Amino acid sequence: MIYELRSYHISPGRMADQFRRFDELLPRLFNRHRIKSVGSWIAPSGVCGPSFVYLMAFEDFAHRESSWSGFYSDEEWWHVRAETNAGSELVESFDLTFLKPSPIWPSSHPPVPSGPHEIVVQRVWVGSRSTVNEFFSNVWLPFFHKAGASTLGVFDVLTGSTLPAVALFLAWPNSKIRDDAWRTARIDATMADALAGRRNIDGKSALAQRDVTLLYPRSSAPIDPSLGRPPA
C-alpha cells in the first residue's frame, strides 16, 4: 500500500466552504474513482495555517494514478470546484507527501481518542533505518503508549526535502495528557540511555531534526482506526 497526505492551505475565512466541499460533494466522486480518504483534520497553526489535512490510502502508485486521472477527467469535479470556489480559489496551495507503511506499525487498531492528534516526522541519518525502527518499536512507542497515546499509523516517508524520515500519527485523550507526555519524554532516562548508547557506537544519534504538526480531528468525519490498512 501507499498513502498520500495532503495539506490544503485554505483562503482565510473559507474553511466552512472546504468542509462542505469535502463532506457533502466529494464523497460520491471519491467513491466513483476509488479514492479512499481514511482521515481528515485541521492543523491549527503553521506558516500557512490553519490548514485542512487529509490522508488517502491506495493499493499502489498505479491505483493512485488511475484514480486521480479519472477524478480530474470527471466533469462533475469541475462543476463542484466552480460551485464551491464561488468566484475565487478556495485552496490557495497545498503540500503533498507520499508514505508507505512501516514494518513497526502496531497491528492492533484501538478506538481513536477524541482529543488532539499529531504527526511526528522524525528525520533519521542515512544508513540508520534498522536502529531507528528498533528504537521506536522498543522504546519510543511503548513510552508514549504508556503515557496515554494511541498509534494511528507509522510510515516511512517517500518524498520531501528531509529524507530519510519516519512519520508517526498519534492520537491523545486530551491536550494535558499530550503536553505532560512530551514534557516527561525530554527527561526520560530510558529514552536518553537508548540514544546515548547509539552515540557511543558511531558518534552520533540515529535521530536528526523532528517536526511535529498538531491536528484536530473533525467531528463530522470520524477517523478510520486502521487508516485503511488491511488486516495482517
Secondary structure by P-SEA (a helix, b strand, c coil): cbbbbbbbbcccccaaaaaaaaccccaaaaaaacccccccccccccccccbbbbbbbbccaaaaaaaaaaaaacaaaaaaaaaaaccccccccbbbbbbccccccccccccccccbbbbbbbbbcccaaaaaaaaaaccaaaaaaaabbbbcccccccccccccbbbbbbbbccaaaaaaaaaaaaccaaaaaaaaaaaaacccccccbbbbbbbbbbcccccccccccccc
